[in-house]
Every structure is written in C-alpha cells, then in structure tokens.
Amino acid sequence: MTTATMGLNGLIEADRRERRLQELAGRMIDALLAGIGGKREPGVARAVHDARRLRQTGDLDGALAAFADLDPADASEREARWAYGEWVSLARRRFAGYAAAVYSAGTGRAAVLAPSDGEDGMLEVLAVLGMRWHPGQRISRRSLRGLRPLAGGSS
C-alpha cells in the first residue's frame, strides 16, 4: 500500500469511529430522557423554546399549553423560576381583558383562574403550569390561599 492509501484508510476508519460514537451518545441520551413507556417529557428549555416560537406566530393558547405538561420536580429552582416568568408573561398577554387571578402552589407550579359563569363562587382554570389541573376545570375559591390578580406587577 502506498502512503496516500494508508492515510485515506485511516481517515475513513476515524470517520466510522466518530459516527459510532455519535450513535452511541444519541442512544444514551434518548435512554436517559425517555420517560415511562418511552414517552419523552419536555424539559424546561424545550418548553420555553416551543412557547416562544408559538407566541411569535400569534398562538398564545398553544404557547401556554406548552407549559401544561411540564413537571417542575424535574427542573432546578432556577429553571422553574424561568419557566414561571415566561408562563406568567404569556398569561398576562392572553388573559389581559379577564378578571383573572394567579394561584401559585409552589416554585414552578401555578394556575390562572377566573370567575366562572355561575353565582356559586367557583373559579374556572384558564391555564396551568406544572399542575394536575386542566383548563376548563372548576375550582372552589375557598381552597386557594395566596390568590393574586394577574394584571399588573410581578406575580
């Protein structure tokens, strides 16, 4: 073999090793990020990215929905605060004309609520962040402590 052929074979082998390493790393990342049953849970960065992309297209409801399945237990406190800041900003834009309030159940967990149509003092869930509630659900006002108006300063 000539020196040129040996050099070319070395480059081809190095390229193969790099591809195998990338495939292995990809499989490891998929295995680490896969949830129970193979379902991948969105991370904070992914949820914020998706929400910002949807907000730019004008889909505020879709942007808020990007945060609904987010699990704050998987995030650091800094990430949970980041997600909350993005989420509450979207909620203020989306529900600006409503008499809405924010209920925060802890770092990275919150809901936007508004009075329901009935006279029973119930509140309707409009948007959620990291909670088991879903939009449209009715919640008793008596069970909520720390309910604050959505409009205005920092929540």
N, C-alpha and C positions, 0 to 999 in steps of 0.2 A: 504494500500500500504506500501511496505517496503521502507526504506530509499534509498536503491540502485535503486529501480524502480523510485522513485521520482527524484533522481539525474539524471538518464538516460533520463527521460521525459524532465527535464529542459535543458539538453544538446541538445536534438532533437529540442525543441522549439527555443533555441538560434540559432541553425544552420538554421532553417527555416527563422527566422527574418533576419539573415545575408544575406541569398540568396535573400530575397525580397528586402532588401536594395540595394544589388548589382544590381539586375534587374532594380530597380527604377533609380539608378545612371546611369546605362548604357543607359536607355531610355532618361534620361535628357541630357546626353552628345550627343547622336545621334540627339536629337531635336535641341540642340544648334549648332551643327556642320553642320547640314543639310542645304544646300542652297535652293534656289528657285526651286520648283519642286522636292524636295527630293534629288537633286544632291549634293554630298558632294565635296566641294572644297578642294584640298590638302593644307595643311599647309606648312610652310617653313621647319620645321623639317622633315616632311614626304617626301617632295620633295627632300631635301638634302640626306636623307637616301636612297630613291629609286635611286637617281642619283649615289650615291657612290656604291651601290650594282650593278647597271648596268655597271658602269665603271670597277669594278673589274672583271666582266665577259667579258669585252672587247667591250661592246656595247656602244660606245661613242655617237652615234646618239640617241639611246634610253635614255641615261643619260641626254643629252641636251633637249630632248623632255619632260623629267620630269619637267623641269622648265618652259616650254612654257605656261602652263595654270595657273601658279602661279600669284596671284593678290597681288601686293605689298601694296595695300591700306589696306589689312587685317593684315599686318605684322608691327612689330615695326621697327624703324630705324636700330636697331642692327641686327634684323633678316634679313632685306632687304640687309644690307651690307654683312652678312654671305652668303646669297643666291647668291649675285653678285660675291663674291670671289670664291665660288665653281663653279659657272657657267662660269666665265671667265677662270678659270683654265682648265675646260673641253674643252672650245672653243679653247684655245691655243693648247691643245693636238690634238684635232680633225682637226683643220684647219692650222696646222703648215706649210704646204707647199704652202698655198694660199697667195695671196697678199691681205689679209683680213684686215678690219678695224673694230673698235668698235665704235658704236654710243650709247651714254648714254643719255636718255631722263629724267633722274632724279634718285633718290635713288631707287634701286631695279628694274629699267626698262632700258633695253639695247638690242642691236641687233648687230650681227656680219654680216658685209656686204662685198661683193667682187665685183669687176668689172664684169658686165655681158658680154656676148659674143659680143654684138653689139658695134658699134662705137658711140653710142648716149650719152655716159657719164652716163648711168644708172648703179645702183648698184643692185645686187641680194642679198636678205636676205638669210643668211645661217642658223642662229639660233637666237632665241629670248628669252628674259627673261621679263615676265610681260608686254608684249605689244600686241597690236591687230594685228601686222604684223604676217605673217606666212612664213616659209621657201619656197623659190622659187619666192616670190613676188619681183617685180622690183620697186625701189625707185629712185627718182631723187636726184643726189648729191647736187644740189643747195639748197634743203630744209633742209639739215642736217648741223648743226653747231656743232663743237666740235668732229668731226670725228678723231679718233686716230688709229695708227697702232695697230693691235692685238698682234703681236710678241713683245717680249722684256719685259721691266719692268712693274711696276704696272699701271693698266688702270683705 
